[in-house]
């Protein structure tokens, strides 16, 4: 369960994780074509932002900012998200991310990992245009 750097050949698995989440999240609107997801995934993998675990979960992080963390629904509650966050925390004083307000499961997960909700947004910066919440973790 050790996170490793994602490579372009991991794209089919990682896109499968992303698309499984969107299929299993009834309240989440579909806002962009899959070809856009493919192009975006290729770009962030090339930049070295993506770490993945067994092709079942991934995190996209640039410095202290987490752009995405997804776990395939079949792998929920197996410790993959925690493993990705634990690695992201190593050597960092702070991490931050935006989570959709309606995603209560993610908000609870991040809170259990030491993140605090600090700011509510109107969704102006996310693809779905849904209210979101800035969450921050700071090392103690």
Secondary structure, 3 states (H helix, E strand, C coil): CCCEECCHHHHHHHHHHHHHHHHCCCCCCCCCCHHHHHHHHHHHHHCCCEEEECCCEEEEEECCEEEEEEECHHHCCCCHHHHHHHHHHCCCCEEEEEEECCCHHHHHHHHHCCCEEEEEECCCCCCCCCCEEEEEEECC
